[in-house]
Amino acid sequence: MQHKHTPINPKFPHFMHGGDYNPDQWIRTPEIWDEDMRLMKLSHCNTMSVGIFSWVALEPEEGRFEFGWLDEVMDKLARNGLFAILATPSGARPAWLSAKYPEVLRVDQNGIRNLHGKRHNHCFTSPVYREKTQIINRQLALRYKDHPSFLLWHISNEFGGECHCELCQEAFREWLKRKYHNDLDKLNNAWWTGFWSHTYTDWQQIESPTRRGEDLVHGHNLDWKRFVTDQTVDFFLNEVKPLREITPDIPITTNFMGTYPGLNYWKLAPHCDVISWDSYPTWHGERRDCELGSDIAFIHDINRCLKNGKPFMLMESTPSMTNWQPVAKLKRPGMHLLSSLQAVAHGSDTVQYFQWRKSRGSSEKFHGAVVDHAGHENTRVFKDVTEVGKVLEKLDPVLGTAVDSEVAIIFDWENRWAIEDAHGPRREKKDYQLTCQSHYGAFWKMGVAVDVIDMDCDFSKYKLLVAPMLYMVRPGVAERIERFVEAGGTFVATYWSGIVDENDLCFLGGFPGPLRQVLGIWSEEIDALYDKDVNYAVFNENNTLGMKSAYEAKELCDLVYAEKAEVLAVYRDDFYAGRPALTLNILGNGKAYYVAFRNNDIFLDDFYGKLSKDLNLKKAIETELPQAVTAQVRTDGRNAYLFLMNFSSEKKEISLGNSSYTDMLTGETICDKLSLTGYGIKILRS
Ligand SMILES: [Zn+2]
């Protein structure tokens, strides 16, 4: 395991701190640019993302380029010791481009072409759009390749959406022909089109899924989603081609959107040099901050795992409120530092914002920014941002360090697509992501580090592999899980696993299909409960886990037979009273648990608490953490940097046991115990 990674760009071996900077919105008042430079330094910001939506400012008419303003901004940044992340502008197009080449505009699933406007409104297949993107990207690369402030490429912005134009339909059919080796019968079989007489007799009959036509053939829907990801990756590769050629030493990223369902980020990640993502939690909202803190940690961990543990970038976050969520609540005092450093605790090497300065007009004018409409530094938010900047300057030793996890949770995009498409056992509240996040939450509360991976990742290095609702099992996965368990690993699976293959076709011969051997059970039926219904899982006396109580079973109860597995708990009520609710199968040197019922946090906390002791899982700190407090460690293999974080507004006391630490921000030695203020954070070196 690599514990120390090189900085994102070795030219700047420090935490990046800054934000999306749109000087082109202030082109009529360039004196603002000098004020920006003063304020950037004052706020301890060092890196700005420029040019994200600057296409029309850079190419006001086809083939006529205006780089003067960007030259000036890049030079000002350099003169002030500041750095730039340079974006390619394909996220939004000039009106002249749409007017002259309407094919670049996206077509919706009803076949209606969008009019010009908004952003992210383009076809990923259009040869014209691809050509125009490459031209502007080449110009940018040639012009700024040796610029002293230039650190990183930011490709487009938040890739997403899909296009159903004729070019995309044809590309989809070509993609299918490649996948099914030009054999329509193979496709018909994989998609099970004999159902409702949906068999295709010519490739030309195949169209993208649409509510007005075909959207009930699950294999079809799944392949379309795969195609959309592949086509987006292909568009991305077209964008980066000139950049790789002209600026081979400038790393490349594109900003992801957490668990955005439209793209399988695992397919895009290998083509990025560093992963970055935009994080916008709704703090102080309807859910408790500690629940949200755990869910956001889960997403940070995905981003770290997308490149096998390499530090990622928090590319966007808000310094205070957002403008697009239902309620734009302000971050309470302390939350800005806490949420920024939470990203660092989980492996981010940057803290960046959308946006540097509030725009004066249009839809983002009320989105949080470092510089408010007031225009000066005497604001609460500016002070919060400055505090983050000052803290990051003290964390150089943490840069490039790793997070060591002994636990992995599988959260798989294709599995999620298949689950969401399935009709039953509940149409609502299938809640795949939420389920993965509740399993994750049990570890978060204990301060046990977790990797969040997809099912194709290598999991042989972990002690514990958790795969909630592994409904789809792609070829080879069950065999790898078996080898993992035989070699001494512990595997946890739940209800509704091993149901379909990679084409969304049900496994025949008994569920959980290929997982039956490792789990030692057969699932005959699954009962879906109404919201008001409750059953109970009751643990047998002297069960090997040492669990005693009864736990609620809600929403989904799998009715299984223990074939080889030992039964640890049984259902209490209903016609399946006495049937297994939790089983353990010993295989080789390892163990495989099957949790047949959907459960609440109390069960998961107890269950994973037991497993954690059983497996002697490493905690960030060997102490009982108070409720709403969590801990994470980054390490270079020799030094450990402990982040203690309080996701509540109340003060919390933490016992440190016999260890003593150095507070990285104050230099103080801390032993015995410490207290965290509401939304407080401490970073300690051991
Ligand atoms: Zn298209």
Residues whose N, C-alpha, C, O or C-beta is under 5 A from the ligand:
A	BS01	ZN	C123 F124 T125 C163 H164 C165 L167 C168
